[in-house]
Amino acid sequence: MSRKLVVVLFVMVVLVAAMGLRTMVTAHGDGSVMMAAGSAPAPPTPYKAGSAPAPPTPYRAGSAPAPPTPY
């Protein structure tokens, strides 16, 4: 065989072995994603009670007169 065919054959064998190894690892794994040791802090939950004031309720009894009825 020529030198180029040997290189092509070697590359194909390496790729097939890598694909087989990947298939074997994913088939026999527990399905969890591997992560680095330690995780990022949890993101804040939206709309939680915080420092912002509550918005005013519309048409509450206050200093403004009540809106007229449409009919």
Buried (B, 14 or more C-beta within 10 A) or exposed (E): EEEEEEEEEEEEEEEEEEEEEEEEEEEEEEEEEEEEEEEEEEEEEEEEEEEEEEEEEEEEEEEEEEEEEEE
